[in-house]
Amino acid sequence: MQREAILAALRSVRTHPTAGSVFRMVRRKVPSVSFGTVYRNLNLLKDEGRVLELAFGKECSRYDGDVSYHHHFFCLKCEGVFDLKAPSLKDLDKTVSAGSGMDVRYHRINFYGRCKKCK
């Protein structure tokens, strides 16, 4: 029940919350949940491929309930994280695999700069 509440909370927002923010969201529905439970379940959901963990430098991890193929933009001023719908680069995995002899499973591309609000 707690894991599904965490997943539902993540899928209900587009803000890419931190573990602390997810904890506060879930606690409204499941008052007895602990931060440790939320954190452990976020890691389990990540390992299951049901959520994405986004790490932007020294900033704490952010989480995304949308595991479909898309990129992210990190605003260097307000530290907001935004989804970007960009052309698919899925063939890039095959190209890199063939050229390097490595077995590439996936890639992530993040963009950095200033968002529309912070320009």
Buried (B, 14 or more C-beta within 10 A) or exposed (E): EBBEBBBEBBBEBEBBBBBEBBBBBBBEEBEEBEBEBBBBBBBEBBEEEBBBBBEBEEEEBBBBBEBEEBBBBBBEEEEBBBBEEEEEEEEEBEEEEEEEEEEBEEEEEEEEEEBEEEE
